[in-house]
Amino acid sequence: MDVTSTIERGMATAEVRRHPDPPRTPARRGPGLLRTSNGRKAVMAVTGAVLVLFLIGHMLGNLKIFLGAESFNSYAEWLRTVGEPAVPGRTLLTLTEIALVAAVVLHMWSAVSLARRAAKARPVKYAARRKSQAGGYVVHTMRYGGVIILLFVVWHLLDLTFGTVNPKGFHASPYDRVVAGFDPSRWWVTAFYILALVMVGLHLRHGLWSAFQTLGLTRGRARGLLSAVAAAGSAVLILGFVSVPIAVMIGAVK
């Protein structure tokens, strides 16, 4: 017998040992949408749009004061009773208030978290600072303007909604509370109101411009036009709000 064939036949019939398969590692899931920068930017954009729509509606409602006390008080009463009798009074208004609070909280959270993430990604400051919108008034507006706006909202609610600090008190009509709240003797309230609204206007202008940039619209000739649109839109909104206390101060509304 050929020794070589015997060896080959033995090797062919020998048991083949297989190496065990390596353990499978569970697939890692990607980060949640809210943990990503794009997700948080989306939250900021959506909540910002909700707040802008509220400001537009609120401004239009405020301007009804120029139609007289009856028109303004009827509008205030409609806000409290809208939806009746399908739902109890003030139900839709309360839901709207809850949605607005949630929008404000999420908007602030997304803004702060994105700012912190940007700071961590660039811990070393540039040697030469570039003059840009982000490095100019916007930084100070976002930082200190937010505090002013928050204080203003608290005072505004205590003054005109709950009547706690209003000279006429809670039981007065909405029209009377507005006139008493911005009485010339309380000029400091009007000054604070205007200051807070200027901060809102700067914030809104920056938000609109950032939205245009995110959508890739600020290229070429459209850049100047969209910058003017953002500035004009925020100016119209703020002038609409400011017109009410000024009208009361000069006696046009009394």
Order of alpha helices (4+ residues) and beta strands (2+ residues): alpha-alpha-alpha-alpha-alpha-alpha-alpha-alpha-alpha
